[in-house]
Amino acid sequence: MALQLSRAAVARIVPFAAFMVLLAVRGEVPADGSWGIDPRWVYGLTVLVVGGLLAYFWREYGELVSQTWPSPSEFALGVGVGLVVFALWINLDAPWMTIGSPSATFLPLDGAGALIWPLAIVRWIGAALIVPVMEELFWRSFLMRWIQSPQFESVVPQRVALKAVLLSTFVFVLAHTLWLAAIIAGVAYAWLYVRTGKLWVPVIAHAVTNGVLGVWVVLTGNWAFW
């Protein structure tokens, strides 16, 4: 029997699936430009495609469109957790804390080692503005609640069981090379969602983590974290 997905599920899965497909495509395009394409600009296409899909399905995201905006204390909590996750992320990179290698690397430098600002800006926009919304809709709003019940839209975040949090976090970790950092990030974002019941709070935390990480990477040249 074929799996029937609701419109709400499709709206949360499709942008994430598009992101993963384009990530794989970027990883296959030769970095030497032999295909006549700079693979780094595939990320720009990713921002446009995923951003466009989020805009197309926007009315389906009731948790982001209709819910009350986080209170000042909830907003501050999201920012604080995002900063803590960032601090841990850049320090939990020992070899034993790493699995595999990135599907596609991103180095926004020219042949002389100078920063290509348009590439860096596009990368930051994708990581800090698009990815947090796309990933929290998929990992927390959909997958975590779907593990709790296939009728995930009826699941109140505060009633999500520990099993659903851990299983969704496990899958989240599989999409990242820094497995220990990813466990902490996944649990932290899930905790924010369960504690506040507002998806915007983990989105804010995720955006802070990625946004500050992007600025740090550009300032320090630690491109491996991008």
VEXDREN-2710 file (C-alpha; in Angstrom, 1 decimal):
% VEXDREN-2710
k/r/px/py/pz
1/MET/0.0/0.0/0.0
2/ALA/1.5/3.3/-1.1
3/LEU/2.3/5.9/1.6
4/GLN/-0.2/8.7/1.4
5/LEU/1.3/12.1/2.4
6/SER/-0.8/15.0/3.4
7/ARG/-0.4/18.4/1.8
8/ALA/1.2/19.6/5.1
9/ALA/3.8/16.8/4.9
10/VAL/4.6/17.5/1.3
11/ALA/5.1/21.1/2.0
12/ARG/7.7/20.3/4.6
13/ILE/9.4/17.5/2.7
14/VAL/9.8/19.0/-0.8
15/PRO/12.0/22.0/0.1
16/PHE/14.3/19.7/2.2
17/ALA/14.4/17.1/-0.6
18/ALA/15.2/19.8/-3.2
19/PHE/18.0/21.0/-0.9
20/MET/19.5/17.6/-0.6
21/VAL/19.3/16.8/-4.3
22/LEU/21.1/20.1/-5.2
23/LEU/23.7/19.4/-2.5
24/ALA/24.4/16.1/-4.2
25/VAL/24.5/17.8/-7.6
26/ARG/27.0/20.4/-6.3
27/GLY/29.2/17.6/-5.0
28/GLU/29.3/16.0/-8.4
29/VAL/30.2/19.1/-10.5
30/PRO/34.0/19.2/-11.0
31/ALA/35.7/22.0/-9.0
32/ASP/38.1/22.7/-12.0
33/GLY/35.2/24.1/-14.1
34/SER/35.6/21.4/-16.8
35/TRP/31.8/21.2/-17.1
36/GLY/31.7/25.0/-17.7
37/ILE/30.1/25.5/-14.3
38/ASP/31.5/26.7/-11.0
39/PRO/29.9/24.3/-8.5
40/ARG/29.9/27.0/-5.8
41/TRP/27.2/28.9/-7.8
42/VAL/25.0/25.8/-7.6
43/TYR/24.5/26.9/-4.0
44/GLY/23.1/30.1/-5.4
45/LEU/20.6/28.1/-7.4
46/THR/19.8/26.1/-4.2
47/VAL/19.0/29.3/-2.3
48/LEU/16.6/30.4/-5.2
49/VAL/14.9/27.0/-5.5
50/VAL/14.5/26.2/-1.8
51/GLY/13.6/29.8/-1.0
52/GLY/11.0/29.7/-3.8
53/LEU/9.5/26.4/-2.6
54/LEU/9.2/27.8/1.0
55/ALA/7.4/30.9/-0.4
56/TYR/5.1/28.7/-2.5
57/PHE/4.1/26.5/0.4
58/TRP/4.2/29.3/3.0
59/ARG/0.5/29.3/3.7
60/GLU/0.8/25.6/4.7
61/TYR/3.1/26.5/7.6
62/GLY/0.6/27.4/10.2
63/GLU/3.1/27.2/12.9
64/LEU/5.0/30.0/11.3
65/VAL/2.2/32.0/9.8
66/SER/-0.6/31.9/12.4
67/GLN/1.1/31.3/15.7
68/THR/1.9/34.1/18.1
69/TRP/5.4/35.5/17.7
70/PRO/7.8/34.4/20.5
71/SER/7.7/36.5/23.6
72/PRO/10.8/38.6/24.5
73/SER/12.0/35.9/26.9
74/GLU/11.4/33.1/24.3
75/PHE/13.3/35.1/21.7
76/ALA/16.1/35.7/24.1
77/LEU/16.1/31.9/24.9
78/GLY/16.4/31.1/21.2
79/VAL/19.3/33.5/20.7
80/GLY/21.1/32.2/23.8
81/VAL/20.7/28.6/22.8
82/GLY/21.9/29.5/19.2
83/LEU/25.0/31.1/20.6
84/VAL/25.8/28.1/22.9
85/VAL/25.4/25.7/20.0
86/PHE/27.7/27.8/17.8
87/ALA/30.4/27.9/20.6
88/LEU/30.2/24.1/20.9
89/TRP/30.0/23.5/17.2
90/ILE/33.4/25.1/16.5
91/ASN/35.0/23.2/19.3
92/LEU/33.6/19.7/18.9
93/ASP/35.6/19.0/15.7
94/ALA/38.2/16.4/16.9
95/PRO/38.7/13.5/14.5
96/TRP/36.7/11.1/16.7
97/MET/33.8/13.6/16.6
98/THR/33.7/13.5/12.8
99/ILE/32.1/11.0/10.5
100/GLY/32.6/10.9/6.7
101/SER/33.3/14.1/4.8
102/PRO/31.0/16.9/3.5
103/SER/29.1/16.1/0.3
104/ALA/30.2/19.4/-1.2
105/THR/32.8/21.8/0.1
106/PHE/32.5/25.6/-0.2
107/LEU/35.5/27.8/-0.5
108/PRO/34.5/31.4/-1.6
109/LEU/38.1/32.4/-2.7
110/ASP/39.6/33.2/-6.0
111/GLY/42.8/31.8/-7.4
112/ALA/44.8/34.4/-5.5
113/GLY/43.1/33.6/-2.2
114/ALA/41.0/36.7/-2.1
115/LEU/37.4/36.5/-0.8
116/ILE/34.7/36.5/-3.5
117/TRP/32.1/38.5/-1.6
118/PRO/29.0/37.6/-3.8
119/LEU/29.7/33.9/-3.1
120/ALA/30.2/34.5/0.6
121/ILE/27.0/36.6/0.8
122/VAL/24.9/34.0/-1.0
123/ARG/26.3/31.3/1.2
124/TRP/25.5/33.3/4.4
125/ILE/22.0/34.0/3.2
126/GLY/21.4/30.4/2.5
127/ALA/22.8/29.1/5.8
128/ALA/21.4/31.8/8.1
129/LEU/18.0/32.6/6.5
130/ILE/16.9/29.7/4.3
131/VAL/18.3/26.6/5.9
132/PRO/17.0/27.3/9.5
133/VAL/13.4/27.6/8.2
134/MET/13.7/24.7/5.8
135/GLU/15.3/22.3/8.3
136/GLU/13.2/23.1/11.3
137/LEU/10.0/22.6/9.2
138/PHE/11.4/19.2/8.2
139/TRP/13.2/17.9/11.2
140/ARG/11.1/19.2/14.0
141/SER/7.7/20.2/12.7
142/PHE/7.4/17.2/10.4
143/LEU/9.7/14.3/11.2
144/MET/9.8/14.5/15.0
145/ARG/6.0/14.8/15.3
146/TRP/5.4/12.2/12.5
147/ILE/7.5/9.7/14.5
148/GLN/5.1/10.5/17.4
149/SER/2.1/10.0/15.2
150/PRO/1.5/9.8/11.4
151/GLN/-1.2/12.4/11.9
152/PHE/1.6/14.8/12.8
153/GLU/-0.4/18.0/12.4
154/SER/-2.5/17.0/15.5
155/VAL/0.6/16.5/17.7
156/VAL/1.1/19.3/20.2
157/PRO/4.9/19.9/20.4
158/GLN/4.8/19.8/24.2
159/ARG/3.5/16.2/24.1
160/VAL/6.2/14.8/21.9
161/ALA/7.8/11.9/23.7
162/LEU/11.5/11.5/24.3
163/LYS/11.6/8.6/21.8
164/ALA/10.5/10.9/18.9
165/VAL/13.0/13.5/19.9
166/LEU/15.9/11.0/20.0
167/LEU/15.0/9.2/16.8
168/SER/14.5/12.5/14.8
169/THR/17.8/13.7/16.2
170/PHE/19.6/10.5/15.2
171/VAL/18.5/11.0/11.6
172/PHE/19.4/14.7/11.8
173/VAL/23.0/13.6/12.9
174/LEU/23.3/11.4/9.7
175/ALA/23.1/14.6/7.6
176/HIS/26.1/16.2/9.4
177/THR/29.8/15.3/9.6
178/LEU/30.3/16.7/13.1
179/TRP/28.2/14.0/14.8
180/LEU/28.6/15.1/18.4
181/ALA/28.0/18.7/17.6
182/ALA/24.9/17.7/15.6
183/ILE/23.5/15.6/18.5
184/ILE/23.8/18.7/20.8
185/ALA/22.3/21.0/18.2
186/GLY/19.4/18.6/17.3
187/VAL/18.5/18.0/20.9
188/ALA/18.8/21.7/21.7
189/TYR/16.5/22.8/18.9
190/ALA/14.0/20.0/19.7
191/TRP/14.0/21.1/23.3
192/LEU/13.2/24.6/22.4
193/TYR/10.3/23.4/20.2
194/VAL/8.9/21.1/22.9
195/ARG/9.4/23.7/25.7
196/THR/7.8/26.7/24.0
197/GLY/5.5/25.0/21.5
198/LYS/6.6/27.6/18.9
199/LEU/8.6/26.6/15.9
200/TRP/9.9/30.1/15.5
201/VAL/12.0/29.7/18.6
202/PRO/14.2/26.8/17.2
203/VAL/14.2/28.6/13.9
204/ILE/15.7/31.7/15.6
205/ALA/18.2/29.5/17.5
206/HIS/19.2/27.7/14.3
207/ALA/19.5/31.0/12.4
208/VAL/21.7/32.5/15.1
209/THR/24.0/29.4/15.1
210/ASN/24.4/29.4/11.4
211/GLY/24.6/33.2/11.0
212/VAL/27.3/33.7/13.6
213/LEU/29.1/30.6/12.3
214/GLY/29.2/32.2/8.8
215/VAL/30.6/35.5/10.1
216/TRP/33.2/33.6/12.2
217/VAL/34.2/31.5/9.2
218/VAL/34.7/34.5/7.0
219/LEU/36.7/36.4/9.7
220/THR/38.9/33.5/10.7
221/GLY/39.2/31.6/7.4
222/ASN/38.1/28.3/9.0
223/TRP/36.4/27.3/5.7
224/ALA/36.1/23.6/6.8
225/PHE/33.1/24.7/8.9
226/TRP/31.3/25.9/5.8
END
